[in-house]
Amino acid sequence: MLMHYQTQAMEDGVPPTPEEQAAIGEYMQEMAMSGVLLSGEGVSSSRNGARLEINDGDVRVIDGPFAEAKELIGGFAIVEVDSLAEAIEHSRKFALLAGVERIDIRKVVEYEDLQ
């Protein structure tokens, strides 16, 4: 799973330029056609969301927006690759096209991994 973080522009609702949108769309389509991209979506600004904080069974709901856009997930992609190196390369290309500053790469845990 590749998770990219918001930039301040994303959090402020500034859409990518038409050129950026075209480049990102082309790359995502390329990954989908090659069978690497299984799923992927962006998420809206935190002003449209909420956060739950749970402490000893007490649930506190905090409405967005949240401070520090760079700490907020901006979107994700589920990819099927053969290695971490391949996931890193896809992340690098996406980051350069989308202008994001941070991407976390994590393996999705499947049932077999728990055995």
N, C-alpha and C positions, 0 to 999 in steps of 0.2 A: 504494500500500500504506500503510495506516495502522497504526502500531505503537504500542501504549500500553505504558507502563512500570508495573512493580509498585509498589504502595504497600506500606508495612510491614505493614499488615493483610492484604493479599493474600499476601505472603511468609510471614506467620505462619499462613496457612490459614484466616483468618476470612472466611467467605463473605459476599457482599452480603446485605443484609436482603431479606426477601421483596418488599418494595415496590421496592427497587432492582432486584432480579432481574426483576420484572414490567415495570418501565419500560424496562430495557435490552432485554429480550426483545421488547417491543412495538416499540421503535425498530428493532431489527435486522430484525424481520419486515416492518416498513414499508419499510425499505431493500431487502430481498429482493423484496418484491412489486412495487416500482417498477423493479426491474432494476438498481439501483445496486450492491447487495451481491452479489459473485460468490462470496466465501468469507470465513469468519471463524471464529477459534477463540481461546480463552484457553489459557494454558499453566500447568502446575502449579508449585508452589513449587520454588525452586532446590535444596532439600534432596533432591528426587527426580531431580536431573540431574547432569551432569558437564560439565566444560569441557576442551577440548583446547588446549594451547599448543604451537605448533610453532616450533622454532628450528633453522635449518640442518639440517632433515630429522629432528631428534629430536622425538619426540612425548611430551609429558607430559600425563597424565590427572589432572585435579583433580576430586575428588568434591565435590558441593554439601553443605551450603548455602554460598552466597556472601554476602559482606558487601555492604552498600549496596544494599538492595532497589530504590531509585530508579534504579539503573543497569541493572536487569534487565528484559528484555522480559516483559510480562505477557500479551500477546495481540496478534492482528493481524486486520485485515480487508483483503480485496482488493476494491476498489471500482472501478467504471467510471464516470468522471465526465468532464465536458467541460472542466474547468479546475481549476487549483490552488485558486482561490477556492471552488469547490464542495466540493473535498476538505476544505478548512479548515473550512467550515461544518458538514459532517458530523462532523468531528473535534471541533469545539467542542460540538456537541450531545451527542455520546457522552461526552465528558469530564465535562460537567456532570451527566449522568445516572449515570455510573459512579463519579464521585468520583476520577478519575485526575488526576494533576498534570502529566503530560507525554505528548505524542503526537508522534511523528515521522511526517512525510508524505514518501513517496518514490515516484517513478515506477518501475514495474517495467519493466526493460529487455527489449524484445522483439527478435527476430532482425532485424526491419526497422530498428531503431534502430542496429544495428551496421554497416549498409551505407553 
